[in-house]
């Protein structure tokens, strides 16, 4: 495409100007504010129209308002251009009226042959240029570089280079777009790792709300369960109350019957007691009379009161003993008389031989001495061994040994043997002397005693024989023996006498004891008044005692009978008291109570019991006893209490469960949060998809466009850098770097000099143009002061490149620098250059 | 036998149901009050028309949400009918489960609940045989097994059925049944419940859904009410079925095209004119905002909602507008933007072709998010 004519009726500051352009290089020269940018905007506006509406977000006026003519000319113009295929077109546009006419080279209005949209109008440019407005603007318009204006300049250029490489658009940054999306996703949705982002908050709220709803649902369910249970219990309560009412009625009925029975029993028992008591009291009275009679009889026999049955036995035995002793004493007395007589006779015989009345001991010694002397007058005394002569010899020998020891010891000067020898000498000396002395005395004493004693005893014996009138000693001895015998016999008689007397005394004593006891009993019972008694007295006493004992026993028996009856009476009164529950002690009291109970019974029997009979279902329980009924009643009562308690508990629980719309509200809140969550999740997914597709698109751009861009850029760079640099490429991290032929190292654009960076940028822009127009129209290149910061050499290099480019592409170069115009003329020498002064 | 009987057939009141919270605060509470007003209206209509009995074909209340006080209130309403029989079959929202109020509550004597255990009620005085097929559980894929109905021609035979009749989606549905099955039962009238829109299933046989007496959501548009039915039986059965509107409010969903709107004033005027034909102070609206608007003009939904709330009962705004990007042009670019737009449009088209509405929405959203990020360097929500 080549623009042939630009006719501006009115556009911004430009008023009614016609610019004719040639196919190659066209220069618009003018100082600042001379309208260079206005002309560029006009061209864009002619192709794509002007955007209207309100101010943009940065406060800039929309182009429609921005380029309204300063002078009151028509806000319109014309543009003529030719496509690569030679077809020519004229576009007439009125910006005010938003009208457009497209004519072909034959002035045919072909406006209607293009698609049109309400907002954008007729879309002829898109078809002829093959680019959208944005793309057209971004691609073929190359502005001035700011690389040396500030320190960020190179960085900006580097970014733009990167953008072009990555997105095909220097204004669009892939990295920034991805970051923007990720930031927005985190801010408006959140992620799994975040905790305070909208989705996190929604999830947290949702969890709480769901929990709350579940709790409320449980409560709601439990309220229904409780209500159900409560209803059951209330029905049960009614049933139990009915049953209890019936059992109470039944109990009352049965209790009345039981009371009647009880009262009847009481009355009957009391009456029986009363009857027995009357009989017993009569018997007791009779017994008392009998006791009184016995008592009077006992009084008469009172003297025997201290005697027992043993006394009676003692009396019998005493009396028998007494009689036995009496007979025995008589026998002793007879025997004693006979002994007395024998003593007397013997005594007389002994008196005739009185010589022997003295002690015969001496007489016997004299006789014995005499007879012994006469028989022993020839006895040899010398023949008898002498013990004292042996002793003497032994003592003498010892003495000699002692002397020898002493002498020997003195010789040997042994003190111990000396002492022993002297001691032996002393002892044996003494023994020898003693032996000598005893043998001399014994011989003299024996001879004088025997002779003297015999002489005296012979004389005495002779005197006694004369007195006894006997001649010899033997007769004397015979007489003496005879008298001795009689004396012995007499002594025996005396002994007997003594014994008999003693015996008689013992018997007498025993008799006295028995008698005293008998007499004492008899006297005490007034049977005798003196110590003498007869057998019949004894018998009388015995009979009296027996009578007393008999009466006494009779009294005791009767008294026991009476006591038994009295006890029975007491137990009957106690029985009556037990029956009545109060103490009664007299017949009269019992009679009063009987009357009382009879009256109560009568009134109970007459009482009305219709109430009990009216209860329904009573007949079913007719066979139950009062105890059974009471048991059942208690059970029902207990059950009723439990049921009532259950009702109260459940009612309280039910009242405490909220009966409002909280559960619906919780559900609604939950649904709302779920919707919010769904929305956020969808939004999150949308972000994910956007990021993913954008990344995929970037890869595609790299794959489809980058090699072409690199190739074109490489040749452009090589050309404008005079072969210093030959390649620009993007690595895997999408970072641009420049390849120098001298240096194998890669250099990133930021490290290049400002001018070189600009060249790179220029090359890339040009390469982009080549890319976008690939297989399409060769588009004009609009250069808007691109070399402001270039040195002359580099300008020449670029112009050289443009010169080559202008052979096939229309170049419209806007500049305010005269030198640049001169350089254009210099470089494009030999070629037509259209220079327009603005 | 009485020659004719008249009755009201209603269903799906859903007392105490939760509503999706749209619009003003307290909306759902008001709507629940509306349900009670509607039911009061049904009872009043029954009294006014002096009908013979009232039929409720299930989903009278929400088992999971109904309050004790509203059960009491319901029973009070039944008492208002002064011994007029009320015949109910439990639905899937008020099934005859263990702790069902139908089971535990001491209902007024005139209330008769037809259950699986006891599906019949015979009113000798009116010579009407009622037979119910309802719900024991919250979900029944097949009809409950219960005593078969006993049809005698010398009385009116009415079947109360809660479930789906002759629906394509009978598999996994609620009490699904073929129409022929019902017809073979040979009732004089089939009082159906479950579907919330009025529907004559078989007019000739007297098989109909009255719908919900009060609509419960935007999917329940149109008129809502009950059937006033008169059955006459001689040699043949004659049915006169009259629809009586009972709803308190209606749901409306209105599309509003905002193409070319670039100011709040213009937007409000558009909305006002969209609401013009309706009773805005009474009904419930969903306004679908459509069209393409400048990427620079952002709709402040909250502000607009607040403004509308001043004059409307409830309005829900659904922003379906799209930024006015020239997607066709952008797609032509040999740039990242161009490739991105093309790729996204392919995805959108695929989703559209495959009826993947949700995915399509996500892709559209992703397209505009990507474009905003690429072209503005920011994303405004």
Interface residues (C-beta under 8 A of the other chain):
Chain A: X53 X54 X56 X57 X117 X119 X120 X126 X130 X131 X132 X133 X134 X135 X166 X167 X168 X169 X172 X173 X174 X176 X177 X178 X180 X181 X183 X184 X188 X217 X220 X221 X223 X224 X225 X227 X228 X231 X654 X659 X660 X661 X663 X664 X665 X667 X668 X669 X671 X672 X675 X682 X683 X685 X686 X687 X688 X689 X690 X693 X694 X696 X697 X698 X700 X701 X705 X771 X772 X774
Chain B: X16 X17 X18 X19 X20 X21 X28 X29 X32 X64 X65 X67 X68 X69 X98 X99 X100 X101 X103 X104 X105 X106 X262 X294 X296 X324 X326 X329 X330 X332 X333 X334 X335 X336 X337 X338 X339 X340 X343 X344 X347 X358 X361 X362 X363 X365 X366 X367 X369 X370 X373 X374 X375 X377 X378 X379 X381
